Amino acid sequence: MKSLIKSGLMYVAAITLLATSCDQINDSENGGKGTVVLSLTDAPFPVSLVDQAVVTIDKIEIRSKAAEAATKEEADKPALYTVLYEGVEKEFDLLDLQNGVTAELLSMDIEAGSYDLIRMHVTKAAVVLMDGTNFDLKIPSGNSSGLKIKISPELVIESGVESEVLLDFDVSKSFVVQGNIKSKNGIKGFIFKPVLRAVCQKYSGIVAGKVFENATTTPIPEAHVQIIAADTVLSSALTDATGNYQMIGLPAGTYKLVCEKDGYTKVTVDPVIVKAREKTVVDVPMTKITTP
């Protein structure tokens, strides 16, 4: 996994707090309960000196869409929330969750109906450098009640149906480097500004493939692959040691793929079509830049 965090500090998923609806059905027809499965993943944090980016979570809630009709004060009342998890702290190293890897946070039956927001309470955050230096980070005071992840359009839970929701941490935006990232002595610390997006897996797809040298088919590790929608980076990945990459939780649609690596000519693939529940394979040949 350490090979996945070596590259320039460009990133990925600029569409934050985004979600895709799991279905569009009438709440009045939703008797009983459906199952929500919540998983966590991370887009790459490409800093070669960083060993771990850790968050600790102790509570997760989901809010009924009925909050839309409430005042701002009433919208945060506990009665509008369903507690999905509360208890022993769960710690996750987000750098273990790149390139399509996920960690299941919970699986729980909840009342069928529409939900518009997830609230996740992060108690701790830390960054550990390769040399063992540890930075314990301050949790923003504005997030003391929990990180609010807007679901728009809403997530609809149908009776007897399982819906998986993916929470994608934008680590390079959430852990803001203070100082010079090119030198371990230049890093003074990190500021924690959590940025996430949410997407319903049932109505999303995957883009995956291999990046290799055009002339020799030699795999290219640590290439930065980005999926772009309307000039906004939605997601990205860094290729592993075998040149493979994978981006999950992409809403169905048409995108542009851009692949970059120092010493190689940038490659753009347009269009890239993503379909729900399908994998789109995009292999990327890159040409090495030769100096006279």
Summary of the structure (lengths in Angstrom):
residues: 292
radius of gyration: 19.9
end to end distance: 35.3
largest distance: 71.0
contacts: 981
relative contact order: 0.21
helix: 12%
strand: 55%
